[in-house]
Amino acid sequence: MGNKILEVRHLSKSFGKHEVLRDIDFTVNKGDVISIIGASGSGKSTLLRCINLLETPTSGEIWFQGSDVADRRVKAHEYRSHVGMVFQSFNLFSNMSVLKNCMVGQMKVLRRSREEAKKNALYYLEKVGMLPYINAKPRQISGGQKQRVAIARALAMNPEVLLFDEPTSALDPEMVGEVLAVMQSLAQEGMTMLVVTHEMAFARDVSNRVVYMNQGVICEQGSPEELFGNPQRQETKDFLARFRNN
């Protein structure tokens, strides 16, 4: 690894007097698959939203390609074309077909021609197994299929990093596997991914680094072997014990 893509330095985020993130530091290298785990309300999703500039950090820096993108002068939409995001609620355009959903961002943000956008969209829709559904509207497909379209849409922008915010939490249990399989295949191909997840098996088996957050801070991070096999902090042990007992 070792090729640094993204670096978060002393990041904090408050909503009014409520401090959600405190002094977060970590680095993302090219090819990393980092799972961020922790109880609900520990700040995981807010961290991802800050990294993608959907939330403005209260203080701290987010370095990408030599620039601090937390600087308010940065054009967020241009930065987001390099750092894509897949949401738990899919966020597809309900009035557009599957194919158009995967074309519109390429044409508007990347200024690609319709032909180029279509070719690229079809390539990624085939990759996630959604080619037979290109003319369907989101309401006509299942939750797992919607999430696979959302992943194809993000990939079609050719991002350098892909952020996943609990991508399986809105899915029925039988659909979780199909989305995790797509993500596992992307990880094997070397896609740099930052994944907020409650899927402990994915965090353990697919990640090369796991970050455990609690009450807005990073309590512990390390390889899956270190974090799952020999956690150092008591709160990490307590959190992981809950999953082992399920």
C-alpha positions in Angstrom: 0.0 0.0 0.0 1.7 3.2 1.2 0.4 5.6 -1.6 -1.5 8.1 0.5 -4.8 9.3 -1.1 -6.7 10.9 1.7 -5.6 12.3 5.1 -7.9 13.5 7.9 -6.2 15.7 10.5 -7.7 16.8 13.8 -11.2 16.7 12.4 -14.0 17.8 14.7 -17.7 18.4 14.0 -20.3 19.9 16.2 -24.1 20.5 15.7 -24.8 23.5 18.0 -23.3 22.5 21.4 -23.3 18.8 20.6 -19.8 17.6 19.6 -20.3 14.6 17.3 -16.6 14.2 16.2 -13.5 15.0 18.2 -10.0 15.3 16.9 -10.2 12.5 14.3 -6.9 11.5 12.6 -6.4 8.8 10.0 -4.9 8.2 6.6 -6.3 6.3 3.6 -3.8 4.7 1.2 -4.4 3.6 -2.4 -6.1 0.1 -2.3 -7.1 0.3 1.3 -10.4 -1.2 2.4 -11.2 0.4 5.7 -14.2 -0.6 7.7 -15.5 1.8 10.3 -17.4 0.1 13.1 -19.1 1.2 16.3 -22.5 1.6 18.0 -25.2 3.8 16.4 -24.5 7.5 17.3 -20.8 7.1 17.5 -20.1 9.5 14.7 -19.3 7.1 11.9 -21.8 8.4 9.3 -21.0 12.0 10.2 -17.3 11.3 9.6 -18.1 10.0 6.1 -20.3 12.9 5.3 -17.6 15.3 6.4 -15.1 13.5 4.2 -17.5 13.9 1.2 -18.2 17.6 2.2 -21.9 16.9 2.7 -21.3 18.3 6.2 -18.8 21.1 6.8 -16.2 20.2 9.4 -16.2 22.5 12.4 -12.4 22.3 12.5 -9.6 20.3 11.1 -8.3 19.4 7.7 -9.1 16.8 4.9 -6.1 16.5 2.5 -6.7 15.1 -0.9 -4.1 15.3 -3.7 -2.1 17.9 -1.9 -5.1 20.2 -1.1 -7.1 20.8 2.1 -10.6 20.2 0.7 -12.2 21.4 4.0 -11.2 24.9 2.8 -14.5 26.6 1.9 -13.1 27.8 -1.4 -12.9 24.2 -2.7 -15.6 23.3 -5.3 -17.3 20.4 -3.6 -18.9 18.9 -6.7 -15.6 18.6 -8.4 -14.0 17.0 -5.4 -16.9 14.6 -5.1 -16.3 13.3 -8.6 -13.0 11.9 -7.2 -14.5 10.7 -3.9 -17.8 8.9 -4.6 -20.4 7.9 -2.0 -23.0 5.2 -1.8 -25.8 5.9 0.7 -27.9 3.5 2.8 -31.1 4.9 1.2 -29.8 4.5 -2.4 -30.6 8.2 -3.4 -31.6 7.2 -7.0 -33.6 9.6 -9.1 -37.1 8.0 -9.1 -38.2 9.5 -12.4 -35.2 8.2 -14.3 -34.4 4.7 -15.6 -31.5 2.7 -14.2 -29.4 3.6 -17.2 -30.1 7.3 -17.0 -29.4 7.3 -13.2 -25.9 6.1 -14.1 -25.4 8.6 -17.0 -26.6 11.9 -15.6 -23.7 12.7 -13.2 -21.1 11.8 -15.8 -22.7 14.3 -18.3 -23.3 17.1 -15.8 -20.2 17.0 -13.7 -17.6 15.3 -15.9 -19.0 16.9 -19.1 -19.0 13.5 -20.9 -20.9 13.1 -24.1 -24.1 11.1 -24.0 -22.5 8.3 -26.0 -19.4 8.1 -23.7 -21.6 8.3 -20.5 -23.9 5.5 -21.8 -21.0 3.2 -22.7 -19.4 3.7 -19.3 -22.8 3.3 -17.5 -23.4 0.0 -19.3 -20.0 -1.3 -18.4 -20.5 -0.8 -14.7 -24.1 -1.9 -14.7 -22.9 -5.2 -16.2 -20.2 -5.4 -13.6 -22.8 -5.3 -10.8 -25.2 -7.6 -12.6 -27.8 -5.0 -13.4 -27.6 -5.0 -17.2 -31.0 -6.7 -17.7 -32.7 -3.8 -15.8 -31.4 -0.8 -17.6 -34.9 0.5 -18.6 -36.5 -0.1 -15.3 -37.4 2.7 -12.9 -36.1 2.4 -9.3 -39.7 1.6 -8.0 -39.7 -1.5 -10.2 -36.6 -3.2 -8.7 -35.7 -4.6 -5.2 -33.7 -2.8 -2.5 -30.6 -5.0 -3.3 -30.9 -4.1 -7.0 -31.2 -0.4 -6.2 -28.1 -0.5 -4.1 -26.2 -2.3 -6.9 -27.3 0.5 -9.3 -26.2 3.1 -6.8 -22.7 1.4 -6.7 -22.6 1.3 -10.5 -23.6 5.0 -10.6 -20.7 5.9 -8.2 -18.2 3.7 -10.2 -19.2 5.3 -13.5 -17.7 8.6 -12.2 -14.4 6.7 -12.0 -13.6 7.8 -8.4 -10.3 7.3 -6.7 -12.0 6.5 -3.4 -15.5 5.1 -2.7 -17.3 5.8 0.5 -20.1 3.5 1.7 -22.5 4.7 4.4 -24.1 1.5 5.9 -24.9 0.3 2.4 -26.8 -2.8 3.6 -28.7 -1.4 6.6 -31.9 -0.6 4.6 -32.0 -4.0 2.9 -33.9 -7.2 3.7 -31.5 -9.9 5.1 -31.7 -12.0 1.9 -30.5 -9.0 -0.2 -27.5 -8.1 2.0 -25.3 -10.8 0.4 -25.7 -9.7 -3.1 -24.5 -6.1 -2.3 -21.6 -7.4 -0.1 -20.5 -9.7 -2.9 -20.2 -6.7 -5.3 -18.3 -4.8 -2.6 -16.0 -7.8 -2.0 -15.3 -8.0 -5.7 -14.4 -4.3 -5.9 -12.0 -4.8 -2.9 -10.3 -7.7 -4.7 -9.8 -5.5 -7.8 -8.0 -2.9 -5.7 -10.7 -0.2 -5.3 -10.0 2.1 -2.4 -13.0 1.9 -0.1 -14.1 3.4 3.2 -17.1 1.5 4.6 -19.3 2.3 7.6 -20.8 -1.0 8.4 -22.5 -3.3 10.9 -21.5 -6.3 8.9 -18.8 -7.7 11.1 -17.9 -10.6 8.8 -17.3 -8.1 6.0 -15.1 -6.0 8.3 -13.2 -9.0 9.4 -12.8 -10.8 6.1 -12.5 -8.1 3.4 -10.9 -5.1 5.1 -7.2 -4.5 5.5 -7.9 -2.1 8.4 -10.7 -1.7 10.9 -11.5 1.5 12.8 -13.6 1.3 15.9 -15.3 4.6 16.9 -17.1 5.4 20.1 -18.7 8.7 21.2 -17.1 10.7 18.4 -13.5 9.5 18.7 -11.4 6.7 17.2 -10.9 4.4 20.1 -8.8 1.8 18.3 -7.7 0.9 14.8 -5.6 -1.9 13.3 -5.7 -4.9 11.0 -8.8 -7.2 11.3 -6.6 -9.8 13.1 -5.5 -7.2 15.7 -8.9 -5.7 16.3 -11.0 -8.8 16.3 -8.4 -11.2 17.6 -6.7 -9.0 20.3 -8.6 -5.8 21.0 -6.7 -3.5 23.4 -9.4 -1.3 24.8 -12.2 -2.4 27.1 -14.9 -0.6 25.1 -13.7 -2.4 21.9 -14.0 -5.7 23.7 -17.5 -4.9 25.0 -18.7 -3.8 21.5 -17.3 -6.9 19.8 -18.6 -9.2 22.5 -22.2 -8.1 21.6 -21.7 -9.4 18.0 -20.1 -12.7 19.1 -23.1 -13.3 21.3 -25.6 -12.7 18.5 
